[in-house]
């Protein structure tokens, strides 16, 4: 469009469109964990030769790098992590900053989420085994950070308030980008990665009222980990095998394809009701095979001394011991 200034015809200057750069949603092809040490929680990166202790590696090789998974999730530059992995694998000194999975002490894979959401009755066969109808919308409840614990930890059962303790293997979604009212089509673009979780439950407390929460929030009742696997490595979160083993006996064995509300729907649905933040986690429900689904005379509840291992395909094995 032309304009006139002081009687002269001039052309309006075109202002170039401002480019809005979308932050890259985390590094690709990387698997993270949280290591628990004397100085607190620190970032670990899984490699072909063990787990890289990022804090020790950064100090050894004098490379500035993010030191917690929350920094990574929130968009820290992860190029230094790739550099540290390369140095640890090829420099003779690297052996001192690599630890085997068997010897590693794990914290919760995501230790400080703002929100810890859970979806109840989200598998068709699980709803059937408990005699409950298919829910018309996702059933949401919550846990708190006190419930989080890591692989290899000991979980104390609150035997003074309940005796009916149960396991629930679950795929866990880790949010990587602020999400508010997102569509199902775009929902997985907001996911940083996925983890293995166990929604331990005190069924007596859970069923005492119409609210699930009290039976879900005891200390250590949300084992999470060992790893968070970047989303690009899990092209279809609704095609993963899940299992639970109790003292070496297989109890749950199904696939995330049996979900009533898939991962896209869950993220979209949650975001319609509250803002999801980077680092928030969502336990997406458990398949059939829980103790609650057995006939009443066949229910043998978890007890101190039991070892409970949950397995989610591509996400590793998560084991805790009950005390």
RAVENQUI-V738407 format. One record per backbone hydrogen bond with DSSP energy under -1.0 kcal/mol. NH is the residue of the N-H (numbers start at 1). CO is the residue of the C=O. If there is no record, write none. Layout:
# RAVENQUI-V738407
nh=NH co=CO
nh=NH co=CO
This chain:
# RAVENQUI-V738407
nh=3 co=10
nh=5 co=8
nh=8 co=5
nh=10 co=3
nh=12 co=1
nh=26 co=24
nh=32 co=228
nh=33 co=44
nh=35 co=42
nh=36 co=105
nh=37 co=40
nh=40 co=37
nh=42 co=35
nh=43 co=67
nh=44 co=33
nh=45 co=52
nh=46 co=31
nh=47 co=50
nh=50 co=47
nh=51 co=99
nh=52 co=45
nh=53 co=97
nh=54 co=43
nh=54 co=52
nh=57 co=53
nh=58 co=54
nh=59 co=55
nh=60 co=56
nh=61 co=57
nh=63 co=58
nh=72 co=68
nh=73 co=69
nh=74 co=70
nh=75 co=72
nh=76 co=71
nh=82 co=78
nh=83 co=79
nh=84 co=80
nh=85 co=81
nh=86 co=82
nh=87 co=83
nh=88 co=84
nh=89 co=85
nh=90 co=86
nh=91 co=87
nh=94 co=91
nh=96 co=93
nh=97 co=94
nh=98 co=95
nh=99 co=51
nh=104 co=100
nh=107 co=34
nh=109 co=224
nh=117 co=281
nh=118 co=141
nh=119 co=283
nh=120 co=139
nh=124 co=258
nh=127 co=123
nh=128 co=124
nh=129 co=125
nh=130 co=126
nh=131 co=128
nh=132 co=127
nh=141 co=118
nh=143 co=116
nh=147 co=144
nh=148 co=145
nh=149 co=222
nh=152 co=319
nh=153 co=150
nh=155 co=321
nh=159 co=157
nh=161 co=158
nh=162 co=158
nh=165 co=163
nh=166 co=201
nh=170 co=197
nh=172 co=195
nh=173 co=282
nh=174 co=193
nh=175 co=280
nh=176 co=190
nh=177 co=190
nh=179 co=276
nh=181 co=271
nh=187 co=183
nh=189 co=186
nh=190 co=187
nh=191 co=188
nh=192 co=174
nh=193 co=174
nh=194 co=229
nh=195 co=172
nh=197 co=170
nh=198 co=223
nh=199 co=168
nh=200 co=198
nh=201 co=166
nh=202 co=215
nh=203 co=164
nh=206 co=202
nh=207 co=203
nh=215 co=212
nh=216 co=213
nh=220 co=146
nh=221 co=218
nh=222 co=147
nh=224 co=149
nh=225 co=196
nh=228 co=32
nh=229 co=194
nh=230 co=30
nh=231 co=192
nh=233 co=230
nh=234 co=231
nh=239 co=236
nh=242 co=254
nh=243 co=311
nh=244 co=252
nh=245 co=309
nh=246 co=249
nh=247 co=307
nh=249 co=246
nh=251 co=244
nh=252 co=244
nh=254 co=242
nh=256 co=240
nh=258 co=255
nh=259 co=256
nh=260 co=122
nh=266 co=262
nh=267 co=263
nh=268 co=264
nh=269 co=265
nh=270 co=266
nh=271 co=267
nh=272 co=268
nh=273 co=270
nh=274 co=270
nh=276 co=179
nh=279 co=175
nh=280 co=277
nh=281 co=115
nh=282 co=173
nh=283 co=117
nh=284 co=171
nh=293 co=290
nh=294 co=291
nh=298 co=295
nh=302 co=165
nh=305 co=322
nh=306 co=303
nh=308 co=320
nh=309 co=245
nh=310 co=318
nh=311 co=243
nh=312 co=316
nh=313 co=241
nh=315 co=312
nh=318 co=310
nh=320 co=308
nh=321 co=153
nh=322 co=306
nh=323 co=155
